[in-house]
Amino acid sequence: MAAANKQGKMQGLINYRLRVTMMDGRQMAGQMLAFDKHMNLVLADTEEFRRVKRKPNKSAAPGQAEPQFVETEEKRTLGLTIVRGAHIVASTVEGPPPADPSARL
């Protein structure tokens, strides 16, 4: 019965914009089109966000400690994606479904 309740909640989120956090720290944001019993998700218009640590390009000013790494967030557009349910840690609603379903086409 608990599985049916979870599927009911997920069914209510079809066409909503979700942000999914994965085990490796990446996040994917997109419109959920479908899901299955394994929590595999189909996301449309997906964007991937990941935190990257890099060495700084320029040296610090004299007398200041030089930072070892600079952390930035990279964004990349993926489009239509399938996210494996075993890799999903969390999912949150980012926005409601579009008011006009044909606006996406």
C-alpha positions as CSV (number, residue, x, y, z in Angstrom):
1,M,0.0,0.0,0.0
2,A,2.9,2.4,0.7
3,A,4.3,1.9,-2.8
4,A,0.9,2.8,-4.3
5,N,0.7,5.9,-2.2
6,K,4.2,7.0,-3.4
7,Q,3.2,6.4,-7.0
8,G,0.2,8.5,-6.4
9,K,2.3,11.4,-5.2
10,M,4.7,11.0,-8.2
11,Q,1.8,10.8,-10.6
12,G,0.6,14.1,-9.3
13,L,4.0,15.7,-10.2
14,I,3.9,14.8,-13.9
15,N,4.8,17.9,-15.9
16,Y,6.1,19.7,-12.8
17,R,9.6,21.1,-13.0
18,L,11.8,19.0,-10.6
19,R,15.4,19.4,-9.3
20,V,16.9,15.9,-8.7
21,T,20.1,15.5,-6.6
22,M,22.2,12.5,-7.6
23,M,24.7,10.4,-5.5
24,D,27.7,12.0,-7.1
25,G,26.5,15.5,-6.1
26,R,25.2,16.6,-9.5
27,Q,21.8,18.1,-9.8
28,M,19.4,17.9,-12.7
29,A,16.5,20.3,-13.2
30,G,13.8,19.5,-15.8
31,Q,10.2,18.9,-16.5
32,M,9.2,15.3,-15.3
33,L,7.4,13.5,-18.1
34,A,7.4,9.9,-16.7
35,F,8.6,7.6,-14.0
36,D,8.5,3.9,-13.2
37,K,8.6,1.5,-10.3
38,H,12.4,1.9,-10.0
39,M,12.1,5.7,-9.7
40,N,13.8,6.1,-13.1
41,L,12.7,9.6,-14.3
42,V,12.3,11.0,-17.8
43,L,13.1,14.8,-17.7
44,A,12.6,17.2,-20.5
45,D,14.5,20.5,-21.1
46,T,17.1,19.2,-18.5
47,E,19.9,21.3,-17.2
48,E,22.8,19.7,-15.2
49,F,24.5,21.6,-12.4
50,R,27.7,20.5,-10.7
51,R,30.2,22.0,-8.3
52,V,33.8,22.0,-9.6
53,K,37.0,22.8,-7.6
54,R,39.8,24.3,-9.7
55,K,43.2,25.8,-9.0
56,P,43.1,29.6,-9.2
57,N,44.4,31.1,-12.4
58,K,46.1,34.2,-10.9
59,S,48.4,34.2,-8.0
60,A,47.3,36.1,-4.8
61,A,48.5,39.6,-4.0
62,P,51.8,39.8,-2.1
63,G,51.3,39.1,1.6
64,Q,48.0,37.3,1.2
65,A,47.5,33.5,1.5
66,E,46.9,31.9,-1.9
67,P,43.6,29.9,-2.0
68,Q,44.3,26.3,-2.9
69,F,41.0,25.8,-4.9
70,V,38.2,27.9,-6.2
71,E,34.8,26.2,-6.2
72,T,32.4,27.2,-9.1
73,E,29.1,25.8,-10.3
74,E,29.0,24.6,-14.0
75,K,25.8,24.4,-15.9
76,R,25.2,22.4,-19.0
77,T,22.0,21.9,-21.1
78,L,21.2,18.2,-21.7
79,G,17.6,18.3,-23.2
80,L,15.6,15.0,-22.8
81,T,17.2,12.7,-20.3
82,I,16.5,9.5,-18.4
83,V,17.8,9.5,-14.8
84,R,18.4,6.1,-13.2
85,G,16.4,5.8,-10.0
86,A,19.3,4.1,-8.1
87,H,21.4,7.2,-8.5
88,I,18.8,9.6,-7.1
89,V,19.2,10.9,-3.6
90,A,16.5,13.5,-3.4
91,S,14.0,15.4,-5.6
92,T,12.3,18.7,-5.0
93,V,9.6,20.6,-6.9
94,E,11.1,23.6,-8.6
95,G,8.0,24.9,-10.4
96,P,4.5,24.1,-11.4
97,P,3.6,22.7,-14.8
98,P,3.3,25.2,-17.7
99,A,-0.1,26.8,-17.9
100,D,-0.2,26.2,-21.7
101,P,0.9,22.6,-22.5
102,S,1.5,23.4,-26.1
103,A,3.9,26.3,-25.2
104,R,6.8,23.7,-24.8
105,L,6.5,22.6,-28.5
